[in-house]
Amino acid sequence: MNPIDPADSAHLADAISRILPALQEFYRFEGPDLAARRSVEWKEKLSMPLPQQGQGLDAVLDDLINTIIPNGLRNGHPGFSGWVTTSPTSSGAAAHVAAAVAGSQRFWVQAFNYLETLSLDWLKELLGLPSFWQGTYTSGGSSANLIGLGAARQWAMEQMGVDPSMTGIPDGVRFQIYASNEVHHVVNRAAAVLGIGRRNVIGIPTDHEHRIDLSLLEARLRQDAKNGIRPLALVATAGTVNVGAVDPINEMADLAAQYGSWLHVDGAYGLFGKLDPRVAHLFEGLNRADSAAADPHKWLAAPLGNGVTFVRDTSILGRAFTLEPAAYLEGSASQDGVVESPFDDFGVPYHDFNLDQSAPSRGVSVWAILKEVGADGIRDRIINHNSYARLVAQLVKENPLLEVVTEPVLSICCFRFNDGTKTTQELNDLNARIAARLRSESNYVPSTTVVKGTYAIRPCYINPRVRASDVIGLVNRVAELGIEMK
């Protein structure tokens, strides 16, 4: 046997210190984004057969500094307003590094386990959720919604005297999930994974404000009830990714109570929008929901891989996701209740509320962000970003060459170039080319969408580095390109 493992554990500080200048340089976002255009070059440098003999830590650090970091993803650039993503700020990133080293598991009696709980409590207070709700961190909105709907499945079938986590879905029973046709497709995937089926997610058309049409939802619930179809859950989207609309949560809570359904709120993007007093009324009824999902890696700018689910009833969540005791796991902890070692107890057992047994501490990044800027800092960020979307709408309305496609509700404003001389298809094609040109120039990078057949440029402001000048510059550049390219 060779008693010395070749992996280095003695020079962590030196290794991190060496890459820090490259990371700081990357975060300056200077010059054009050349990562895609020089992909042949950096792929050639990185491509090699599996090393049979290790090349050492220095070789790894050299590649990180010279090739990998400079060609990373610049979704933290101040001009980036695409999709619903951004890169982390300093406190969250530093906490993420700390967790990778010192909090590599979220359980046992140690500070990182405690910060899971403390940060979840802080999030509940920030969002105005009842303190008794159970929270659990996830890898993102996909798993956050899956966990919320998994709890819904547990609850719905327990009403029939069935424990689906133990015996599965009973034969001959059909459940459906009801949501607007603007619901994020991760809900459909959750239905597939849970055995409900994608086709049993019923997409209800939206009204003129892009919110679920309550009259159509009630009519469908009434008709399905007559046909013996049970509602597993109603899903209210608190911030659609297309246009930022917020479904009428309170009214959906009324329907959920009337038809005996679970109410889940998908707030992966928009739940933090509740902090803006101008739109807080749109979230009325959130406290009546049975579960809610949010993504700290969006508006809080936590490191990617940070979602959260809150469920009203801890016991339902536990029955849906419990691992059940194992001799090597719980059986190896202290049997007399005396805790003298971190490994004598598992702390709060988040592995019984989640998909993962082993998982990193995610709460420490949320804790760091909230400790750094406080509730007021996050509230100001939300208000600023929602104001940026309203600034887009104002500037577009002042320019006769531009047109607002959807009025902003949260931090999204869809608009397009339209000089009044082209057909719908010609306008769609032109705006697609404008968006491609923007991405190529890399100074302003929004995403795009289609709203009722209209191709729109879609800035979404969740990036903490964005400035008013970036908002103004984007609108002006779209107008300039439209003239140039028409």
C-alpha positions as a printed Julia matrix, in Angstrom:
486×3 Matrix{Float64}:
   0.0    0.0     0.0
   1.02   3.58   -0.71
   0.32   5.55    2.49
   0.38   8.96    0.8
  -2.63  10.03   -1.27
  -1.55  12.15   -4.26
  -4.33  14.72   -3.81
  -3.14  17.91   -2.13
  -4.83  19.0     1.11
  -1.97  21.04    2.54
  -1.97  24.11    0.28
  -5.61  25.21    0.16
  -4.9   28.85    1.01
  -2.18  29.05   -1.63
  -4.44  27.43   -4.25
  -7.33  29.8    -3.59
  -5.0   32.8    -3.44
  -3.59  31.95   -6.86
  -6.96  31.89   -8.61
  -8.44  34.92   -6.84
  -6.87  37.54   -9.15
  -8.25  35.71  -12.18
 -11.71  35.6   -10.61
 -11.57  39.29   -9.72
 -10.44  40.13  -13.25
 -13.32  38.09  -14.66
 -15.78  40.03  -12.51
 -14.65  43.28  -14.1
 -16.42  42.07  -17.29
 -14.17  44.23  -19.44
 -14.16  43.99  -23.22
 -16.37  41.83  -25.44
 -17.48  38.35  -24.42
 -15.25  36.14  -26.57
 -15.85  32.76  -24.9
 -18.03  31.35  -27.66
 -15.97  32.76  -30.53
 -12.73  31.29  -29.21
 -14.27  27.98  -28.1
 -12.16  26.0   -30.58
  -9.05  27.41  -28.94
  -9.95  26.67  -25.31
 -11.48  23.3   -26.09
  -8.24  22.32  -27.81
  -6.24  23.36  -24.74
  -8.5   21.43  -22.37
  -9.14  18.34  -24.46
  -6.85  15.45  -23.58
  -7.11  11.77  -22.75
  -7.71  10.77  -19.15
  -4.36  11.34  -17.41
  -2.83   8.1   -16.2
  -0.29  10.01  -14.15
  -1.5   13.09  -12.33
  -0.09  16.43  -13.42
  -0.31  18.01   -9.99
  -2.08  20.93   -8.38
  -0.02  23.56  -10.21
  -1.18  22.26  -13.59
  -4.8   22.42  -12.46
  -4.43  25.97  -11.21
  -2.68  27.06  -14.41
  -5.59  25.79  -16.51
  -8.11  27.5   -14.22
  -6.27  30.82  -14.36
  -5.29  30.91  -18.02
  -8.05  29.01  -19.83
 -11.15  28.19  -17.81
 -11.95  31.3   -15.78
 -11.38  33.79  -18.64
 -13.83  31.79  -20.76
 -16.52  31.45  -18.09
 -20.17  32.55  -18.22
 -20.65  36.3   -17.97
 -24.25  36.28  -16.72
 -23.2   38.73  -14.01
 -22.23  41.44  -16.53
 -24.09  44.68  -15.69
 -25.69  44.6   -19.13
 -26.95  41.02  -18.77
 -30.72  40.85  -18.27
 -31.49  37.53  -19.93
 -33.61  34.64  -18.73
 -33.9   34.59  -14.89
 -30.31  34.05  -13.87
 -27.3   35.92  -12.58
 -23.99  35.22  -10.85
 -23.39  35.48   -7.1
 -22.2   38.46   -5.11
 -19.14  38.32   -2.89
 -20.67  37.26    0.43
 -22.62  34.36   -1.05
 -19.64  33.19   -3.09
 -17.32  33.36   -0.07
 -19.82  31.41    2.04
 -20.15  28.87   -0.77
 -16.39  28.29   -0.73
 -16.45  28.01    3.05
 -19.21  25.41    2.87
 -17.33  23.4     0.25
 -14.46  23.0     2.7
 -15.94  23.15    6.19
 -19.63  22.37    5.62
 -19.5   19.6     3.06
 -22.56  17.93    4.63
 -25.58  19.81    5.88
 -26.31  17.45    8.77
 -24.65  16.58   12.14
 -24.15  18.99   15.04
 -22.11  21.73   13.42
 -22.51  25.38   12.51
 -23.52  24.79    8.89
 -26.48  22.63    9.93
 -27.63  25.36   12.29
 -27.34  27.98    9.52
 -29.67  25.89    7.35
 -32.34  26.42   10.0
 -31.49  30.01   10.86
 -31.45  31.14    7.23
 -34.76  29.39    6.54
 -36.25  31.23    9.51
 -34.89  34.49    8.12
 -36.41  33.74    4.71
 -39.8   33.03    6.25
 -39.66  36.33    8.11
 -38.52  38.18    4.98
 -41.37  36.73    2.91
 -43.98  37.0     5.64
 -44.55  33.24    5.83
 -45.78  31.61    9.05
 -42.91  30.65   11.31
 -44.17  27.08   11.75
 -43.85  26.21    8.06
 -41.09  23.72    7.33
 -38.41  24.85    4.89
 -35.83  22.8     3.06
 -33.13  23.81    0.6
 -32.96  22.2    -2.82
 -30.76  22.34   -5.9
 -33.09  24.8    -7.64
 -36.63  25.53   -8.76
 -37.09  22.17  -10.46
 -36.53  20.18   -7.29
 -38.25  22.83   -5.12
 -41.45  22.41   -7.11
 -41.05  18.63   -7.16
 -40.85  18.57   -3.36
 -43.87  20.85   -2.96
 -45.93  18.71   -5.33
 -44.6   15.53   -3.73
 -46.05  16.76   -0.45
 -49.29  17.52   -2.32
 -49.43  13.95   -3.62
 -48.89  12.62   -0.11
 -51.67  14.78    1.31
 -54.17  14.15   -1.49
 -53.89  10.39   -1.3
 -53.9   10.33    2.47
 -57.4   11.85    2.18
 -58.33   8.5     0.57
 -56.66   6.49    3.31
 -53.65   5.67    1.14
 -49.97   6.3     1.93
 -48.43   6.74   -1.54
 -44.89   6.93   -0.18
 -45.32   3.37    1.07
 -47.77   1.68   -1.29
 -47.8    3.84   -4.4
 -50.7    5.37   -6.3
 -53.89   3.25   -6.08
 -55.25   1.74   -9.27
 -58.2    3.36  -10.95
 -57.72   6.79   -9.4
 -56.97   9.78  -11.57
 -55.49  12.98  -10.18
 -54.85  16.21  -12.05
 -52.78  19.3   -11.4
 -54.25  22.63  -12.5
 -52.13  25.6   -13.51
 -52.13  28.35  -16.08
 -50.78  27.62  -19.53
 -47.92  29.97  -18.57
 -46.76  27.61  -15.79
 -43.09  26.7   -15.87
 -42.47  23.35  -17.56
 -40.71  22.02  -14.45
 -44.2   21.49  -13.03
 -44.99  19.14  -15.92
 -41.77  17.28  -15.28
 -42.57  17.0   -11.57
 -45.91  15.44  -12.5
 -44.07  12.93  -14.68
 -41.62  12.0   -11.93
 -44.38  11.7    -9.32
 -46.39   9.3   -11.46
 -49.21  11.78  -12.06
 -48.29  12.2   -15.72
 -47.49  15.23  -17.83
 -50.86  15.05  -19.57
 -52.58  15.39  -16.23
 -51.21  18.89  -15.79
 -54.14  20.92  -17.08
 -53.09  24.23  -18.58
 -55.83  26.79  -18.07
 -55.78  29.77  -20.48
 -54.8   33.16  -19.12
 -56.75  36.4   -19.03
 -55.76  39.72  -20.58
 -53.25  40.25  -17.75
 -51.57  36.88  -18.45
 -52.92  35.45  -15.17
 -54.82  32.2   -14.89
 -58.47  32.72  -15.88
 -60.38  31.95  -12.69
 -63.72  31.38  -14.4
 -62.19  28.81  -16.75
 -60.34  27.17  -13.86
 -63.52  26.83  -11.81
 -65.47  25.51  -14.78
 -62.83  22.85  -15.41
 -62.68  21.85  -11.74
 -66.47  21.53  -11.63
 -66.61  19.42  -14.79
 -63.75  17.14  -13.73
 -65.31  16.61  -10.3
 -68.48  15.35  -12.03
 -66.3   12.89  -13.95
 -64.64  11.57  -10.8
 -61.28  13.26  -11.42
 -59.59  14.47   -8.26
 -57.56  17.7    -8.0
 -54.1   16.89   -6.66
 -53.02  20.53   -6.58
 -53.7   23.97   -7.91
 -50.46  25.72   -8.86
 -50.38  29.51   -8.65
 -47.4   31.03  -10.42
 -46.02  34.02   -8.53
 -44.05  35.56  -11.37
 -44.29  33.8   -14.72
 -40.95  33.57  -16.46
 -42.46  34.82  -19.71
 -43.85  38.17  -18.58
 -43.72  38.27  -14.77
 -47.46  37.89  -14.16
 -48.69  36.83  -10.71
 -51.68  34.5   -10.54
 -54.53  35.46   -8.15
 -53.31  33.44   -5.17
 -56.09  34.35   -2.75
 -58.87  33.44   -5.17
 -57.09  30.19   -6.04
 -56.93  29.43   -2.31
 -60.72  29.82   -2.24
 -61.09  27.31   -5.08
 -58.63  24.92   -3.47
 -60.7   24.94   -0.29
 -63.94  24.51   -2.22
 -62.72  21.54   -4.26
 -60.54  19.9    -1.61
 -57.2   20.58   -3.28
 -53.67  21.43   -2.2
 -52.48  24.92   -3.21
 -48.85  25.22   -4.31
 -47.24  28.55   -5.18
 -44.38  28.47   -7.67
 -42.44  31.61   -6.8
 -39.08  30.42   -8.09
 -38.63  33.73   -9.91
 -41.08  36.15   -8.42
 -41.83  35.33   -4.79
 -39.34  37.92   -3.54
 -41.29  40.48   -5.57
 -43.65  40.54   -2.6
 -41.15  42.9    -0.93
 -42.05  45.74   -3.33
 -44.97  47.65   -1.72
 -46.25  48.59   -5.19
 -47.08  44.96   -6.0
 -47.31  43.34   -2.55
 -51.11  43.1    -2.87
 -50.67  40.65   -5.76
 -49.32  38.09   -3.28
 -52.32  38.26   -0.97
 -53.28  34.76    0.11
 -49.74  33.38    0.14
 -50.18  32.43    3.79
 -53.17  30.28    2.79
 -51.07  28.1     0.48
 -49.95  24.62    1.48
 -46.51  24.92   -0.09
 -44.35  27.45   -1.9
 -41.12  27.36   -3.89
 -38.51  30.07   -4.35
 -34.98  30.36   -5.75
 -32.42  32.32   -3.71
 -30.02  31.85   -6.63
 -32.21  34.21   -8.63
 -33.15  37.49   -6.95
 -30.94  36.99   -3.88
 -27.95  36.26   -6.17
 -26.89  33.22   -4.14
 -24.57  30.77   -5.9
 -26.37  28.61   -8.45
 -27.9   25.45   -7.06
 -29.91  27.13   -4.32
 -33.68  26.63   -4.25
 -36.06  26.35   -1.32
 -39.42  24.74   -0.59
 -41.7   25.72    2.26
 -44.5   23.37    3.34
 -47.21  24.2     5.85
 -47.33  20.73    7.48
 -43.94  19.35    8.51
 -45.37  15.89    9.11
 -46.7   15.55    5.57
 -43.34  16.6     4.15
 -41.63  14.08    6.41
 -43.92  11.22    5.43
 -43.49  12.02    1.74
 -39.69  12.12    1.77
 -38.44  10.26    4.81
 -35.47   7.99    4.22
 -36.53   5.69    7.07
 -33.91   4.76    9.66
 -30.82   2.79    8.67
 -28.42   1.01   10.99
 -25.33   2.58    9.43
 -26.86   6.07    9.55
 -29.14   6.85   12.5
 -27.98   3.7    14.23
 -24.43   5.0    14.42
 -25.43   8.12   16.38
 -25.51   8.4    20.16
 -28.05   6.04   21.69
 -28.32   7.73   25.1
 -28.96  11.28   23.91
 -25.6   12.56   25.1
 -23.97  14.7    22.41
 -20.26  15.18   22.93
 -19.19  14.84   19.31
 -20.71  16.45   16.19
 -21.29  12.89   15.0
 -23.42  11.89   17.98
 -26.54  13.49   16.44
 -27.69  14.48   12.95
 -28.99  17.91   13.92
 -32.1   18.92   11.97
 -32.69  15.94    9.64
 -33.13  17.79    6.34
 -32.49  14.52    4.52
 -36.01  13.52    5.62
 -37.56  16.54    3.91
 -35.77  16.39    0.61
 -34.59  14.35   -2.35
 -30.98  14.12   -1.27
 -29.38  12.28    1.6
 -25.97  13.89    1.22
 -26.1   17.54    0.26
 -23.95  20.64    0.73
 -24.92  23.42    3.06
 -26.86  25.94    1.0
 -28.23  27.95    3.89
 -24.86  29.48    4.71
 -24.89  31.47    1.45
 -28.4   32.78    2.13
 -27.36  33.6     5.7
 -24.29  35.48    4.4
 -26.29  37.52    1.9
 -29.0   38.48    4.38
 -26.43  39.27    7.09
 -24.48  41.45    4.66
 -27.31  43.57    3.2
 -30.26  42.9     5.52
 -33.95  42.83    4.73
 -33.83  46.5     3.7
 -31.06  45.82    1.2
 -32.98  43.0    -0.46
 -36.16  45.09   -0.47
 -34.33  47.99   -2.12
 -32.94  45.59   -4.75
 -36.4   44.29   -5.61
 -37.84  47.79   -5.83
 -34.94  48.97   -8.0
 -35.24  46.04  -10.38
 -39.0   46.41  -10.72
 -38.38  50.11  -11.36
 -35.89  49.23  -14.12
 -38.62  47.29  -15.92
 -40.91  50.3   -15.59
 -38.13  52.52  -16.93
 -37.9   50.26  -19.98
 -41.64  50.68  -20.56
 -41.38  54.46  -20.19
 -38.47  54.78  -22.61
 -40.1   52.48  -25.14
 -43.33  54.51  -25.08
 -41.32  57.69  -25.68
 -39.7   56.23  -28.81
 -41.98  55.98  -31.89
 -39.82  53.15  -33.27
 -40.45  50.88  -30.28
 -43.5   49.16  -28.83
 -44.32  47.73  -25.4
 -45.51  44.13  -25.76
 -46.32  43.53  -22.07
 -46.56  46.06  -19.29
 -44.22  45.24  -16.39
 -45.63  43.67  -13.24
 -42.39  42.61  -11.59
 -38.95  43.09  -13.18
 -39.74  41.98  -16.76
 -40.8   44.26  -19.61
 -41.27  42.76  -23.07
 -40.89  45.13  -26.01
 -39.9   45.16  -29.67
 -38.76  47.33  -32.53
 -41.76  48.32  -34.64
 -41.6   51.19  -37.1
 -45.09  50.45  -38.43
 -43.95  49.36  -41.91
 -43.72  45.57  -41.59
 -45.91  42.52  -41.3
 -46.06  40.48  -38.11
 -43.68  37.88  -39.5
 -41.24  40.5   -40.75
 -41.26  42.15  -37.33
 -40.68  38.81  -35.61
 -37.75  38.05  -37.89
 -36.25  41.53  -37.45
 -36.47  41.45  -33.66
 -34.9   37.99  -33.6
 -31.97  39.36  -35.6
 -31.71  42.37  -33.28
 -31.53  40.05  -30.26
 -28.83  37.95  -31.93
 -26.82  41.09  -32.66
 -27.15  42.21  -29.04
 -25.79  38.88  -27.83
 -22.9   39.12  -30.26
 -21.98  42.63  -29.13
 -22.3   41.46  -25.49
 -22.84  44.93  -24.0
 -26.55  44.3   -23.45
 -27.84  40.74  -23.34
 -31.59  40.3   -22.81
 -33.43  37.11  -23.66
 -36.48  36.85  -25.9
 -39.92  35.28  -25.81
 -43.13  35.01  -27.8
 -46.29  36.57  -26.38
 -49.45  35.55  -28.25
 -47.56  35.29  -31.52
 -45.45  38.39  -31.02
 -41.7   37.93  -30.81
 -40.43  40.19  -28.06
 -37.14  41.28  -26.53
 -37.42  40.4   -22.85
 -35.1   42.01  -20.28
 -35.53  40.56  -16.8
 -33.8   42.46  -14.02
 -32.52  40.34  -11.13
 -28.81  41.1   -11.59
 -27.51  43.12   -8.59
 -24.82  44.74  -10.77
 -27.22  46.31  -13.3
 -27.33  50.11  -13.48
 -29.86  52.56  -14.87
 -27.38  53.35  -17.65
 -27.53  49.68  -18.72
 -31.31  49.87  -18.93
 -31.23  53.06  -20.99
 -28.43  51.71  -23.16
 -30.37  48.55  -24.0
 -33.47  50.41  -25.14
 -31.47  52.89  -27.19
 -29.41  50.14  -28.81
 -32.51  48.19  -29.86
 -33.79  51.3   -31.61
 -30.43  51.89  -33.3
 -30.14  48.3   -34.49
 -33.69  48.29  -35.74
 -32.96  51.26  -37.98
 -29.66  49.77  -39.11
 -30.96  46.27  -39.82
 -34.45  46.88  -41.19
